[in-house]
Amino acid sequence: MTSVSGEAWFTDPALVRVLALLNSDGGEGRVAGGAVRNSLMGLPVADVDIATTLKPEAVAERANVADIKAVPTGIEHGTVTLVIDGKPFEVTTLRRDVETDGRHAEVAFGADWQMDAERRDLTINALYATAEGTVVDLVNGLADIESRTVRFIGDAATRIAEDHLRILRFFRFFALYGSGRPDAEGLKACARAKDKLGKLSAERVWSETKKLLAAPDPGRALLWMRQAGVLTEILPETEKWGIDAIPGLIDAEKAFGWTPDALLRLAAMVPADRERLKVLAERLRLSKAEAATLDYWASAPEIAPKLAETAFDRLLYRNGPQGLTMRLKLALAGARARGLGDADALAFAGLCQRLLARVQKWQKPSFPLNGADVLAAGLPAGPKVGTLLGAIEEEWVAGNFHEGRAKLLARLEALVREG
């Protein structure tokens, strides 16, 4: 009998209290989904979700009597969040789908654990743990956890028709938990239904895509997404650009301890074209910060193979560090991927490492002059003030920021006299 009773997360007093609340007076509650899956796979457990036979109103009523905060986070879908000592537990009533259209589901509450399990997406996500810690498997999920197989419950096409986002979830969970090749039936169903992704909201598609890109190593999943035509469906910008840079980037992340960055990985897969990236950002409804990050990257100049550090400082001043850091990381990953035996690639990789270290220490120099100095020099207020100030600043940058205020003022006065 498989059990999670000895796991530290399962003995958390807050969770014990919630389960005790739900498993009394004819009710039943079980830990469901990700916590059970991760625990059995030896992975960290973060959020703990619970399924129950109790209706959401009954859950809230019991919580109020027990002086536990109850938040109706999704009560129309049966979810009440119970909060103990600041720790949230989503408690959802057992459900069955009454009607689905691939985007939304109308559900009915029930008390049938088998029916609740069969309405979920993947076998590894449909395991339960009772209040005693015994794992309940109603869809053969334990065998798939053992073999690290990501498989739809029942008929793959039917599960996808219920919610088209499951196409992307299939690949995301394969990236996180799968091994070998993806389940053939699941892969085939995803390929056949890929055009249905266009019916989903852009926010849902980007949210799921971003989670996939943030997986420790999404490389194999992206490869199969490309094979199935799914990647082109959601990111047509990758069609002629591809995912060939991803393995080298993942390797560099591991080698240098970089935190996985979904936007950097996206940048590795698309052309550095500001207009096309603007279209991408609008289509997928990226946040303003995400769209700006991609624009900084596309706007930043490419790193020349023999770029001098002083010249790089000038690039930093003109472009800022964000886009150049992305350029450097992708250039370094690409140079490393070209491998041993290529002396030029090794030299370029070394340069990129040095420049990345320089970025970490860089502080933007402060230009010593301002508009008031131009006016004080005798130039009337107007557009020429900014033009003249910009010209002097450009000379200062070209001289590697060495000129002090006194010399710059003398230069300014000379230019004003010359008219």
VEXDO-800747 format. One record per residue (C-alpha): residue in one letter; x, y, z. Coordinates in Angstrom, 2 decimals, padded with zeros to 5 digits. Example, Ala and Ser with C-alpha at 12.3 -4.5 7.8 and 13.67 -1.06 7.14 Angstrom:
% residues 2
+---+---------+---------+---------+
| r |      c1 |      c2 |      c3 |
+---+---------+---------+---------+
| A |  012.30 | -004.50 |  007.80 |
| S |  013.67 | -001.06 |  007.14 |
+---+---------+---------+---------+
***
This chain:
% residues 419
+---+---------+---------+---------+
| r |      c1 |      c2 |      c3 |
+---+---------+---------+---------+
| M |  000.00 |  000.00 |  000.00 |
| T |  001.47 |  003.34 | -001.08 |
| S |  001.40 |  006.05 |  001.56 |
| V |  002.62 |  009.59 |  002.15 |
| S |  001.94 |  009.52 |  005.88 |
| G |  005.62 |  009.85 |  006.80 |
| E |  006.26 |  012.90 |  004.66 |
| A |  007.01 |  016.17 |  006.48 |
| W |  004.49 |  018.20 |  004.45 |
| F |  001.73 |  015.72 |  005.31 |
| T |  002.28 |  016.06 |  009.05 |
| D |  002.04 |  019.86 |  008.95 |
| P | -000.33 |  020.75 |  011.84 |
| A | -002.27 |  023.16 |  009.63 |
| L | -002.98 |  020.43 |  007.06 |
| V | -003.83 |  017.93 |  009.80 |
| R | -006.33 |  020.43 |  011.17 |
| V | -007.97 |  021.00 |  007.77 |
| L | -008.29 |  017.28 |  007.06 |
| A | -009.74 |  016.67 |  010.51 |
| L | -012.30 |  019.42 |  009.86 |
| L | -013.39 |  017.84 |  006.57 |
| N | -013.31 |  014.21 |  007.72 |
| S | -015.95 |  014.47 |  010.42 |
| D | -019.73 |  014.20 |  010.62 |
| G | -020.04 |  012.27 |  007.37 |
| G | -017.70 |  014.39 |  005.28 |
| E | -014.52 |  013.27 |  003.59 |
| G | -011.50 |  015.22 |  002.41 |
| R | -008.38 |  013.99 |  000.65 |
| V | -005.24 |  015.72 | -000.55 |
| A | -005.45 |  015.79 | -004.34 |
| G | -003.18 |  016.26 | -007.31 |
| G |  000.21 |  017.92 | -007.30 |
| A |  001.20 |  017.43 | -003.66 |
| V |  000.68 |  013.67 | -003.91 |
| R |  002.39 |  013.48 | -007.32 |
| N |  005.47 |  015.44 | -006.25 |
| S |  005.77 |  013.57 | -002.97 |
| L |  005.81 |  010.21 | -004.76 |
| M |  008.37 |  011.52 | -007.26 |
| G |  010.67 |  012.80 | -004.51 |
| L |  010.12 |  016.42 | -005.52 |
| P |  009.37 |  019.44 | -003.28 |
| V |  005.75 |  019.96 | -002.32 |
| A |  004.55 |  023.56 | -002.39 |
| D |  000.80 |  024.08 | -002.56 |
| V | -001.49 |  021.46 | -001.02 |
| D | -004.94 |  021.20 | -002.60 |
| I | -007.76 |  019.19 | -001.10 |
| A | -010.85 |  017.55 | -002.59 |
| T | -013.94 |  016.95 | -000.50 |
| T | -017.41 |  015.45 | -000.63 |
| L | -018.73 |  018.51 |  001.22 |
| K | -020.44 |  021.33 | -000.66 |
| P | -018.55 |  024.66 | -000.61 |
| E | -021.14 |  026.24 |  001.70 |
| A | -020.67 |  023.40 |  004.18 |
| V | -016.87 |  023.80 |  004.03 |
| A | -017.18 |  027.52 |  004.77 |
| E | -019.65 |  026.89 |  007.58 |
| R | -017.39 |  024.32 |  009.25 |
| A | -014.42 |  026.65 |  008.91 |
| N | -016.28 |  029.51 |  010.54 |
| V | -017.29 |  027.34 |  013.49 |
| A | -013.66 |  026.21 |  013.87 |
| D | -012.44 |  029.83 |  013.66 |
| I | -010.60 |  029.15 |  010.38 |
| K | -010.61 |  031.88 |  007.74 |
| A | -012.60 |  030.84 |  004.66 |
| V | -012.22 |  032.75 |  001.38 |
| P | -014.68 |  031.99 | -001.49 |
| T | -011.96 |  032.06 | -004.17 |
| G | -013.92 |  030.05 | -006.74 |
| I | -017.15 |  029.10 | -005.09 |
| E | -019.04 |  028.74 | -008.39 |
| H | -016.62 |  025.94 | -009.23 |
| G | -016.71 |  024.54 | -005.72 |
| T | -013.51 |  026.04 | -004.33 |
| V | -013.12 |  027.60 | -000.90 |
| T | -009.64 |  028.56 |  000.34 |
| L | -009.03 |  027.87 |  004.03 |
| V | -006.24 |  029.92 |  005.60 |
| I | -004.45 |  028.82 |  008.79 |
| D | -001.52 |  030.88 |  010.09 |
| G | -001.23 |  032.56 |  006.71 |
| K | -001.03 |  029.22 |  004.87 |
| P | -003.74 |  028.69 |  002.19 |
| F | -005.39 |  025.36 |  001.36 |
| E | -007.71 |  025.23 | -001.65 |
| V | -010.63 |  022.93 | -000.83 |
| T | -012.74 |  021.91 | -003.83 |
| T | -015.93 |  019.90 | -003.87 |
| L | -015.94 |  016.73 | -006.00 |
| R | -017.26 |  017.55 | -009.44 |
| R | -018.42 |  016.20 | -012.74 |
| D | -018.60 |  018.11 | -016.00 |
| V | -022.11 |  018.81 | -017.22 |
| E | -021.06 |  020.69 | -020.35 |
| T | -017.74 |  021.82 | -021.82 |
| D | -016.81 |  023.85 | -024.89 |
| G | -013.05 |  023.54 | -024.83 |
| R | -012.66 |  026.77 | -022.86 |
| H | -015.12 |  026.66 | -019.98 |
| A | -016.84 |  023.88 | -018.10 |
| E | -020.22 |  023.81 | -016.39 |
| V | -019.88 |  021.53 | -013.38 |
| A | -022.15 |  019.76 | -010.95 |
| F | -021.06 |  018.90 | -007.42 |
| G | -021.09 |  015.31 | -006.27 |
| A | -019.56 |  012.75 | -003.94 |
| D | -018.13 |  010.24 | -006.43 |
| W | -014.34 |  010.01 | -006.22 |
| Q | -014.08 |  007.93 | -009.41 |
| M | -016.02 |  010.51 | -011.40 |
| D | -013.94 |  013.34 | -009.94 |
| A | -010.70 |  011.57 | -010.86 |
| E | -011.83 |  010.82 | -014.42 |
| R | -012.66 |  014.49 | -015.14 |
| R | -009.06 |  015.52 | -014.44 |
| D | -006.45 |  015.85 | -017.18 |
| L | -003.49 |  013.53 | -016.58 |
| T | -003.16 |  010.30 | -014.63 |
| I | -000.28 |  011.60 | -012.52 |
| N | -002.45 |  014.55 | -011.46 |
| A | -005.42 |  012.46 | -010.32 |
| L | -004.04 |  010.74 | -007.22 |
| Y | -005.50 |  011.29 | -003.76 |
| A | -004.17 |  010.82 | -000.24 |
| T | -006.60 |  010.08 |  002.56 |
| A | -006.39 |  011.67 |  006.00 |
| E | -004.29 |  008.67 |  007.04 |
| G | -001.88 |  009.19 |  004.15 |
| T | -002.96 |  006.22 |  002.03 |
| V | -002.66 |  006.96 | -001.67 |
| V | -005.81 |  006.27 | -003.67 |
| D | -005.27 |  005.59 | -007.38 |
| L | -008.38 |  005.37 | -009.53 |
| V | -006.84 |  005.98 | -012.97 |
| N | -003.56 |  003.99 | -012.96 |
| G | -001.53 |  007.04 | -012.05 |
| L |  000.91 |  005.17 | -009.81 |
| A |  002.22 |  003.10 | -012.71 |
| D |  002.70 |  006.23 | -014.78 |
| I |  004.55 |  007.94 | -011.94 |
| E |  006.82 |  004.91 | -011.70 |
| S |  007.60 |  005.02 | -015.44 |
| R |  007.48 |  008.84 | -015.61 |
| T |  004.80 |  008.68 | -018.30 |
| V |  002.64 |  011.74 | -018.88 |
| R | -000.68 |  010.36 | -020.08 |
| F | -004.20 |  011.69 | -020.47 |
| I | -006.92 |  010.01 | -018.44 |
| G | -009.04 |  007.82 | -020.69 |
| D | -009.37 |  009.04 | -024.27 |
| A | -006.83 |  011.79 | -025.00 |
| A | -008.95 |  013.52 | -027.64 |
| T | -011.90 |  013.69 | -025.28 |
| R | -009.83 |  015.21 | -022.49 |
| I | -008.48 |  017.85 | -024.90 |
| A | -011.96 |  018.62 | -026.25 |
| E | -013.03 |  019.42 | -022.67 |
| D | -010.31 |  022.06 | -022.32 |
| H | -007.99 |  022.90 | -025.22 |
| L | -005.39 |  024.29 | -022.82 |
| R | -004.62 |  020.67 | -021.93 |
| I | -002.56 |  020.53 | -025.12 |
| L | -000.02 |  022.88 | -023.57 |
| R | -000.36 |  021.26 | -020.15 |
| F |  000.55 |  017.90 | -021.71 |
| F |  003.87 |  019.31 | -022.91 |
| R |  004.52 |  021.31 | -019.74 |
| F |  004.05 |  018.25 | -017.54 |
| F |  006.18 |  016.22 | -019.94 |
| A |  008.93 |  018.81 | -019.48 |
| L |  008.63 |  018.57 | -015.71 |
| Y |  007.93 |  014.89 | -015.11 |
| G |  008.22 |  012.87 | -018.33 |
| S |  011.00 |  010.66 | -019.61 |
| G |  011.74 |  009.10 | -022.98 |
| R |  009.19 |  009.86 | -025.68 |
| P |  005.80 |  011.42 | -024.95 |
| D |  002.80 |  009.13 | -024.81 |
| A |  001.96 |  008.40 | -028.46 |
| E | -001.81 |  008.76 | -028.14 |
| G | -001.47 |  012.03 | -026.26 |
| L |  000.99 |  013.41 | -028.79 |
| K | -001.26 |  012.44 | -031.70 |
| A | -004.32 |  014.03 | -030.05 |
| C | -002.40 |  017.26 | -029.39 |
| A | -001.23 |  017.45 | -032.99 |
| R | -004.75 |  016.92 | -034.33 |
| A | -006.30 |  019.55 | -032.07 |
| K | -003.57 |  022.20 | -032.22 |
| D | -005.73 |  024.66 | -034.16 |
| K | -008.13 |  024.74 | -031.19 |
| L | -005.55 |  026.70 | -029.21 |
| G | -006.63 |  029.77 | -031.14 |
| K | -010.00 |  029.64 | -029.39 |
| L | -008.43 |  030.15 | -025.97 |
| S | -007.77 |  033.51 | -024.39 |
| A | -004.30 |  034.86 | -025.05 |
| E | -003.75 |  035.22 | -021.31 |
| R | -004.30 |  031.50 | -020.70 |
| V | -002.04 |  030.50 | -023.58 |
| W |  000.80 |  032.78 | -022.47 |
| S |  000.47 |  031.79 | -018.82 |
| E |  000.81 |  028.11 | -019.68 |
| T |  003.58 |  028.74 | -022.23 |
| K |  005.54 |  030.80 | -019.72 |
| K |  005.27 |  028.03 | -017.13 |
| L |  006.55 |  025.54 | -019.70 |
| L |  009.47 |  027.79 | -020.65 |
| A |  010.35 |  028.18 | -016.96 |
| A |  010.70 |  024.41 | -016.42 |
| P |  014.22 |  023.31 | -015.43 |
| D |  014.75 |  021.86 | -018.93 |
| P |  011.96 |  022.39 | -021.47 |
| G |  014.16 |  021.30 | -024.39 |
| R |  012.62 |  017.88 | -025.09 |
| A |  009.08 |  019.21 | -024.68 |
| L |  009.77 |  022.04 | -027.13 |
| L |  011.19 |  019.56 | -029.61 |
| W |  008.01 |  017.47 | -029.52 |
| M |  005.86 |  020.59 | -029.64 |
| R |  007.64 |  021.52 | -032.84 |
| Q |  007.19 |  018.01 | -034.23 |
| A |  003.46 |  018.14 | -033.47 |
| G |  003.04 |  021.61 | -034.96 |
| V |  001.94 |  023.02 | -031.61 |
| L |  004.90 |  025.36 | -031.22 |
| T |  004.26 |  027.04 | -034.57 |
| E |  000.60 |  027.39 | -033.64 |
| I |  001.31 |  029.49 | -030.54 |
| L |  004.66 |  031.00 | -031.56 |
| P |  004.74 |  031.32 | -035.36 |
| E |  007.85 |  033.49 | -034.92 |
| T |  009.82 |  030.32 | -034.14 |
| E |  008.96 |  028.60 | -037.42 |
| K |  012.09 |  029.73 | -039.30 |
| W |  014.13 |  030.49 | -036.21 |
| G |  013.66 |  027.29 | -034.28 |
| I |  014.72 |  025.92 | -030.94 |
| D |  018.27 |  024.89 | -031.75 |
| A |  019.72 |  027.38 | -029.26 |
| I |  017.76 |  025.98 | -026.31 |
| P |  020.05 |  023.03 | -025.40 |
| G |  023.10 |  025.31 | -025.30 |
| L |  021.24 |  027.85 | -023.20 |
| I |  020.12 |  025.19 | -020.70 |
| D |  023.68 |  023.93 | -020.48 |
| A |  025.00 |  027.45 | -019.84 |
| E |  022.37 |  028.03 | -017.16 |
| K |  023.55 |  024.95 | -015.33 |
| A |  027.22 |  025.79 | -015.78 |
| F |  026.94 |  029.38 | -014.51 |
| G |  024.08 |  028.99 | -012.04 |
| W |  021.71 |  031.26 | -013.94 |
| T |  018.12 |  031.21 | -012.75 |
| P |  015.87 |  029.78 | -015.50 |
| D |  014.29 |  032.73 | -017.28 |
| A |  011.26 |  032.14 | -019.50 |
| L |  011.78 |  035.38 | -021.45 |
| L |  015.45 |  034.67 | -022.11 |
| R |  014.51 |  031.24 | -023.40 |
| L |  011.82 |  032.80 | -025.55 |
| A |  014.40 |  035.24 | -026.92 |
| A |  016.58 |  032.27 | -027.88 |
| M |  013.73 |  030.97 | -030.06 |
| V |  012.60 |  034.10 | -031.92 |
| P |  014.29 |  036.71 | -034.14 |
| A |  015.49 |  039.94 | -032.54 |
| D |  013.04 |  041.96 | -034.60 |
| R |  011.34 |  044.74 | -032.64 |
| E |  008.26 |  044.91 | -034.87 |
| R |  007.68 |  041.16 | -034.85 |
| L |  008.18 |  041.05 | -031.11 |
| K |  005.67 |  043.86 | -030.68 |
| V |  003.14 |  041.77 | -032.61 |
| L |  003.99 |  038.74 | -030.46 |
| A |  003.56 |  040.73 | -027.24 |
| E |  000.17 |  042.07 | -028.36 |
| R | -001.04 |  038.68 | -029.58 |
| L | -000.18 |  036.87 | -026.34 |
| R | -001.06 |  039.82 | -024.11 |
| L |  002.35 |  039.97 | -022.45 |
| S |  002.60 |  042.36 | -019.54 |
| K |  004.14 |  045.77 | -020.18 |
| A |  007.27 |  044.69 | -018.30 |
| E |  007.59 |  041.48 | -020.34 |
| A |  007.10 |  043.32 | -023.64 |
| A |  009.65 |  045.94 | -022.57 |
| T |  012.18 |  043.23 | -021.68 |
| L |  011.95 |  041.73 | -025.16 |
| D |  012.20 |  045.18 | -026.70 |
| Y |  015.33 |  045.98 | -024.68 |
| W |  016.88 |  042.77 | -025.96 |
| A |  015.93 |  043.38 | -029.60 |
| S |  017.11 |  047.01 | -029.39 |
| A |  020.49 |  046.16 | -027.89 |
| P |  023.37 |  045.76 | -030.39 |
| E |  024.91 |  042.38 | -031.03 |
| I |  028.16 |  041.67 | -029.23 |
| A |  031.14 |  041.96 | -031.57 |
| P |  033.70 |  039.12 | -031.24 |
| K |  036.55 |  041.45 | -030.25 |
| L |  034.62 |  044.18 | -028.46 |
| A |  036.84 |  046.27 | -026.16 |
| E |  035.68 |  046.69 | -022.58 |
| T |  035.74 |  050.49 | -022.89 |
| A |  033.57 |  050.26 | -025.99 |
| F |  031.23 |  047.97 | -024.08 |
| D |  030.92 |  050.62 | -021.35 |
| R |  029.71 |  053.02 | -024.01 |
| L |  027.13 |  050.47 | -025.17 |
| L |  025.95 |  050.06 | -021.59 |
| Y |  025.54 |  053.82 | -021.21 |
| R |  023.56 |  054.16 | -024.43 |
| N |  021.45 |  051.00 | -024.18 |
| G |  021.24 |  050.08 | -020.50 |
| P |  022.22 |  046.73 | -018.98 |
| Q |  019.03 |  044.70 | -019.38 |
| G |  019.04 |  044.03 | -023.12 |
| L |  022.82 |  043.71 | -023.30 |
| T |  022.82 |  041.16 | -020.49 |
| M |  020.38 |  039.03 | -022.48 |
| R |  022.52 |  039.46 | -025.60 |
| L |  025.62 |  038.39 | -023.67 |
| K |  024.00 |  035.34 | -022.13 |
| L |  022.68 |  034.10 | -025.46 |
| A |  026.02 |  034.82 | -027.15 |
| L |  027.91 |  033.01 | -024.40 |
| A |  025.57 |  030.02 | -024.58 |
| G |  025.95 |  029.88 | -028.36 |
| A |  029.74 |  030.12 | -028.21 |
| R |  029.93 |  027.32 | -025.64 |
| A |  027.63 |  025.17 | -027.76 |
| R |  030.01 |  025.43 | -030.71 |
| G |  032.31 |  023.41 | -028.53 |
| L |  035.92 |  022.56 | -028.05 |
| G |  038.22 |  022.79 | -031.00 |
| D |  036.88 |  026.16 | -032.12 |
| A |  039.42 |  028.66 | -030.82 |
| D |  037.38 |  031.66 | -031.93 |
| A |  034.28 |  030.39 | -030.12 |
| L |  036.25 |  029.77 | -026.94 |
| A |  037.77 |  033.25 | -027.09 |
| F |  034.36 |  034.80 | -027.66 |
| A |  032.92 |  032.82 | -024.74 |
| G |  035.66 |  034.16 | -022.52 |
| L |  034.94 |  037.72 | -023.65 |
| C |  031.22 |  037.30 | -022.92 |
| Q |  031.99 |  036.03 | -019.43 |
| R |  034.20 |  039.03 | -018.72 |
| L |  031.61 |  041.44 | -020.03 |
| L |  028.86 |  039.82 | -017.96 |
| A |  031.03 |  040.28 | -014.88 |
| R |  031.55 |  043.90 | -015.91 |
| V |  027.79 |  044.45 | -016.14 |
| Q |  027.40 |  043.28 | -012.54 |
| K |  029.78 |  046.00 | -011.33 |
| W |  028.71 |  048.73 | -013.74 |
| Q |  027.13 |  051.93 | -012.49 |
| K |  025.95 |  054.45 | -015.02 |
| P |  028.19 |  057.54 | -015.05 |
| S |  026.45 |  060.83 | -014.35 |
| F |  026.75 |  063.39 | -017.15 |
| P |  028.10 |  066.54 | -015.44 |
| L |  026.02 |  069.09 | -017.39 |
| N |  022.32 |  069.87 | -017.65 |
| G |  019.98 |  072.26 | -019.44 |
| A |  020.53 |  075.01 | -016.90 |
| D |  024.22 |  075.06 | -017.81 |
| V |  023.35 |  075.62 | -021.47 |
| L |  021.04 |  078.53 | -020.60 |
| A |  023.68 |  080.01 | -018.30 |
| A |  026.15 |  079.86 | -021.20 |
| G |  023.90 |  082.24 | -023.13 |
| L |  021.80 |  080.02 | -025.41 |
| P |  018.10 |  081.01 | -025.40 |
| A |  015.53 |  078.46 | -024.29 |
| G |  014.29 |  076.25 | -027.12 |
| P |  014.97 |  073.02 | -029.02 |
| K |  018.63 |  073.94 | -029.55 |
| V |  019.28 |  073.53 | -025.81 |
| G |  018.61 |  069.78 | -025.94 |
| T |  020.41 |  069.37 | -029.24 |
| L |  023.56 |  071.08 | -027.99 |
| L |  023.50 |  069.24 | -024.68 |
| G |  023.10 |  065.93 | -026.50 |
| A |  026.04 |  066.66 | -028.79 |
| I |  028.33 |  067.42 | -025.85 |
| E |  027.12 |  064.32 | -024.02 |
| E |  027.90 |  062.20 | -027.07 |
| E |  031.45 |  063.62 | -027.17 |
| W |  031.77 |  062.85 | -023.44 |
| V |  030.61 |  059.27 | -023.98 |
| A |  032.96 |  058.81 | -026.96 |
| G |  035.82 |  059.94 | -024.69 |
| N |  034.90 |  057.18 | -022.20 |
| F |  033.37 |  059.61 | -019.68 |
| H |  036.75 |  061.07 | -018.68 |
| E |  036.12 |  064.78 | -019.18 |
| G |  035.18 |  066.63 | -015.99 |
| R |  032.63 |  069.41 | -015.52 |
| A |  035.13 |  072.25 | -015.98 |
| K |  036.31 |  071.09 | -019.40 |
| L |  032.78 |  070.31 | -020.52 |
| L |  031.63 |  073.81 | -019.51 |
| A |  034.49 |  075.32 | -021.49 |
| R |  033.48 |  073.21 | -024.51 |
| L |  029.85 |  074.28 | -024.06 |
| E |  030.75 |  077.99 | -023.93 |
| A |  032.89 |  077.63 | -027.04 |
| L |  030.05 |  075.99 | -028.96 |
| V |  027.59 |  078.71 | -027.87 |
| R |  030.01 |  081.44 | -029.02 |
| E |  030.41 |  079.69 | -032.38 |
| G |  026.62 |  079.78 | -032.70 |
+---+---------+---------+---------+
***
